[in-house]
Amino acid sequence: MAKITGIHHIAISTANVKTQLDFFCRVLGLELIALYWMHGVDNAWHAFMKLNDSSLLGFVFMPAIRDITPTIGVTHAQHMGGESAPGTLQHISFNVDSVKDMLALRDRIRNAGVPAFGPYDHGMCQSVYFAGPESLTLEIATSAEAIDSDQWIDPEVVRLAGISAGELQAFRHPKPTVAKVEAVPQPAYDPAQPHLGFPKAVYDKMLAASDERLARSMSMPEPPVPKAKIPSATEPMAED
């Protein structure tokens, strides 16, 4: 059965890639594993930092991002209890395996000169909160055991959210994903559904194109540095 197993990556817009990489490497100990021209986007860079072998923190740089002014309460929440516009990032929470690991990271953050607050016990997890460059709101969290939905789905909040008993049952027990023998074709354009924000003329062509045609035009599977050109452990990297 096909099932989502975690977050592959979160992509954050940045006006300064170096500042973000320095912070997450120096303050949190994350490893840079990819930095290259973003596929199919002019003048854009993609950076990835490793959380584990299948989970990454990503950054996207485009020159035009430098001209966009962040607005607290609109583009950024500023702190863990703050508001931001629908569909924007409110905060990122990084998982660790134990309270001991969480406190070790809290102390690493503080040793780097960054204030960190916690631990706070939320019952379902314990957390430490801090800020990152460009007004990011960040969290380190750990859960001692799997979350019991019977205890952590509040009937009052369910009612206030307008969720019926039948909808709640469906949300808690979604239908399994079954792989089809043949690919399902694109549905007809429906303005009531979510859509990527391409220009309408471009998007119409994308919807009409076959998966194979789009794959040929948009895929770039080769890494920017072929294995044959990677320096050996004893060979120094070339410098500008």
C-alpha angles and dihedrals in degrees: 000000000000111000137165107247104184145319113308092192145334114218118211125189113235137183091199118038094179093056092051094046091048092050097048093043099042100034102033103020097238119159123233107230104164137027118161147128107295109249115255096357120105117236093356129131129205122206127185130193121196122248092163136326092288104025124071143175110226135197128196121202124191123164091236090061088072089066095053113094115216113231118202110230091025112048096012134032092209094206139025093269097043130109129238135174119289112276095020127115112273097178143325121234119200117205126227127181101240146013088250090058091046093053091046089055092045089056092046089053091050092046087056089059096256118127113239124188125208163325095244118180111224094171094237089054144351119239147194119199131205142147132257134199119297092026097297115166110216138185139190111208141175134187120205092207142003115290114260105221092199088065100036104046103086113210091211093056090044089056094045090050089056093243114154124215090254093049091049090052090051092047092051094045109033120187113264119254111246120194114237124225089228127032116262110243122239112276120242114273110276116181089205090066126078114266138186112255101245119138108279095245091051092044092051090055091048091052091049095047123092120249089246093054093049091047091053093049100040107031120099106173099165117095117235091246113048115218091246090063098046109114117241120247090263096044115089119233115252114256129207 
